[in-house]
Each structure stands twice: as structure tokens, then as C-alpha cells.
Amino acid sequence: MNARTLLLLPLCLITVAAIEGCGSTSLNTAGLARVAMSSSQALPPPYGSKQATLTAASSIATFQQQVASHHIGLAASSTSGGGCTGGIQYTIVLEWGGGKPSTTLSAYDCANQITGNMSGDVAGFLAYVNTQLTPTSSGE
């Protein structure tokens, strides 16, 4: 290696580390006590809503792992669907121990576009969320 390469190598490594750090800002889920998840679909059929509540330590641990592996975070600003009709609205409320205020994650999946207040691999995370949700009765 020449002197120039030796000088540029640390700079390149720092740049790569900074870029990697920017993409891995997962939501800190330490102290998570309960997760309430729901989805609703008004149009097109099938209509309906689904929900789940996670309180068991193992379920919360799996949820925390999914948040981390999909790098789910709160977006700097929320996006909204531009006139899309139909789709599925997701709401995920994170409740913390120790009196900390709850955090609400939301996403709207319509026409292969996901909007809301989450960042990261939201599509992958919603695939996990869908495995946890169960239909609510027609009376709810």
C-alpha cells in the first residue's frame, strides 16, 4: 500500500460506519410492558379489522427482536397517502413500564405504498405484525 491509501483507508471506514449508523436507528424498546396492535380495512373487500395485545414476556421479546431486525424507528415526519382509496390502516401502541407515556406507530398500506410515522423496513415489519393479528368479531 502506498501512503495515500493508508491515509484514505481510515476515512473510508469512518464514512461507512456513519452510513451504517444512519440506517440502523431502531426504536429503543427497553422497558416495553405491553403492545396493542390493530388493523382495519374498509375498502375493497375483504372488510374488517384485526387486533392483538402482547403482554407475555416471550411475545414482547419477539416483538422487540422484530423492531430491531427491521430497524423500525419513528420517522422525522409523518407521511400520508395521497388520495389512495382502500388499503389497510395499522396502529401499534407501545406501553412502557414506569409511567412513561405510550408511543403510537402508524402505517397505511395502500396500492403497494406504505405511509405513516415509521422508518426502516416497514413492509417487512408489517408482515410480522400480520402474523400476530386475529380478526375481531363482526359486532366490534
N, C-alpha and C positions, 0 to 999 in steps of 0.2 A: 504494500500500500504506500501511496505517496503521502506527503504532508497534507495536501489539500483534502484527500479522502479521510484522513484521520481527524481533521478539523470538522468536516461536514457530517461525519457519522453520528456524533452526539446530538447535533442539531436535528438531524432526521429522526432519531429515536425520540427526542422530546416532542417533535411535531406529531409523530404517530401516536404517542401516548396521550397528547392533548386531544387529538381527534377521537381516539377510542373513548376517552373520558367523556366527551360531549355526547356520545351516543348511548352511554350506559348510566344515565341518571335515573335509576329506578326509584320509585316512591319508597320511602322508608316505612316499613310495615311493623317495626318493632313496637310491641305493646298492643298489638291488634287483639281485640277481645271478641268482636262479632262482625260478620259480614252479611248484609242483606242485599240480595240481588234480585232484579226483576227485569222482564222484557215484555213489551206489548207490541202487537202488530194489528193495525186497523185495516189496512188495505195492502195488497189484494189478499184473497183467501189463501191460506187458512187464517182466519181471525183468531185472536185470543191473547192470553197473557200467561206468563210463566213466572215462577219465583222460587227462591231458595234462601235459607238462612243457615249460615255456617257458624257453629258455636263450639264444636268439638275441637280439641287441640290438634288432632291429626288433620282435620279438614282445613283449619286455619293455616297450619304449616304447609299444606299443599297449595293453598291459595297464595301464600307468601312466596313460595317457590315459583309459581306461575308468574306473579308480578315481576319477580327478579329475572326469570329466564326470558320474558318478553319485553323487559326494560320498560315497564309501564310507569309513566310519570304523569304529573299534571302539566298540561301544555301551558305555555306562557300566555296564550289567549285561546279562547274557545272558538271553534268554527261551527258554522251552521249549514244545513243542507239548503242549497239554492233552489227551492221550488220543487223538490222531489216529492212525489206523492206515493205513499205506501212505505214500505221498509219496516224496520224493527228498531224500536227505541229501547236502549239498555240503561238501567240505573243501578249503580253499585254504591251502597253506603257502607263506609268503613267506620266502625265504632271502636274507640280506644278505651283502655282502662285508665284509671286515674283522673277522670273528669275532663280529659282533653276533648275539644269539640270534634264532632264527626267530620269526615271528608266524603264528598259525593263525587263519584266518577260517572260520566255520562257519555254515551255514544249513540249515534243514529246511523244505522247501516241501510242505505237505500241506493239502488241501481249501481251496486259494486263500488260505492263511495262511502267512506266512514267519516263522519264529522263528530265533533264533541270536544271535551276538555282533556282527552288522554293523548299522550305521546308514546312512542315506541311501536312495537309490533302489535297494534290494536286488533287487527284481524285474527292473529294467532291467539291472542288473549281471549277474544270473544268466542273463539271455537272452544276453548276450555270452559268458559262461563256457560255456554250452551249445554255442555255435558252435565252441569250441576242443576240446571233449571228443570222444574217439573210443572206441568200445566195446572192452572188454578181451575176451580170448579166454575161452571158457567154462571153461577149466581154471584160471583165476585167481580 
